[in-house]
Amino acid sequence: MEQIGFKMQLLPGHAEEYQRRHDRIWPELSSLLHAAGVSDYSIFLDPDTNILFAVLRRQSGHTMDDLPQSELMRRWWRHMADIMVVHEDLAPVQRQLLPMFHMD
């Protein structure tokens, strides 16, 4: 099991909407992420900067790299694109974070 962290950027004034959409995350999207080997996925907001910090665990042999080819994933990106900084293909701009410390 590998733990990774990354950050994304929420557009100003959209924290409540981001929370609302994730409170109602589509069950089929959760299933897709689990099937790709993702578990224990959390996203935190820094309200001063609108930076979203995400951390998740993924199994060895995960298929996360295949998620952008999924129509369901692309549909979620379209659903979220109006409140986040995104690439031209509407995928959220993500910056991988380097692991520096972990305590069990």
N, C-alpha and C positions, 0 to 999 in steps of 0.2 A: 504494500500500500504506500502510495506517495502522496504527500501533501504539497499543494501549490498555492501561491497567492498571486493576485494581480489586482490592478486598479483600473477603473473606468471613470468617466466624467459625466456627471448628471448636469443637465442644463439648469441654470438658476430658476428657482421658483417651482420646481417640479417634484420635490421630495414626497409630498403627500400622494401625488399621482403614481410615482414609482412604487411606493409602499402599497397602494391600493392594487395595482396590477400584480404585484408579487404575492399579495395576500390571496389573490384569485388565480394563481398560476395554473395553467391548463394541466389537468392530470396526465394527458398524453405527452406533454413536454417533460414532466417529472419522470414518466416511464421511459422516455427516450434517453434522458440523462442517466438514469439508473442502468439501462441496457448498455450504455457506452462505458460503464464502469465508474461513474461518478457517484459519490456519497458524501454525506456530512458537509453540505454546501451552504455557506453563510455569506451574506453581503452586509457590510456596514457602511454607514454614511458619515463623512466628516461634514457637518453642516456649515462650517466656516469656509470650506473650499469647494463644496459639492463633489468631492472625490468619493467614489465608491470603492471600498476595499473588499475584495472577495477572497475567500479561502475555501478550498475543497480538498477532498481526498479522492484519489482515483486508483483503481486496481492496476497492477502490472498487466500489460496486455490490453489496456483500455483502448477504446476506439474514439476518443474525443476528437481526434484530427479529422474524422469523417463527418462530424456533426454539421459543418457548413454545407455539405451536399444534401442535407435533409431538407425537404420542403417545409416540414414542420418548424425546423430551426429558423429557416429564412422567413417564415410567416411570423414567428415571435420577434425577430429582428425588426420587421416592418411595423409590428405592433408597438415596439419600444423606440423607434427611430425619432419620433417627434419630441422626446424628452431627454435624449442622450447625445453625446458626441459620437458620431458614427463614421465609418468609411463609406466610400461611394456605393458599395454593395449593401449598405445598411448594417453591416456587422459592427458591433460596438468597438470603438477604439479601446484596446486593452494593452496595458503595459505590464509585462511580467515582473514580479518582485523577486529579489534574491533572498533565499533563506539565510538568516543570520544567527538565529537562536531558536531552540525548541526545548521545552522542558516537559517531560512526561509526569 
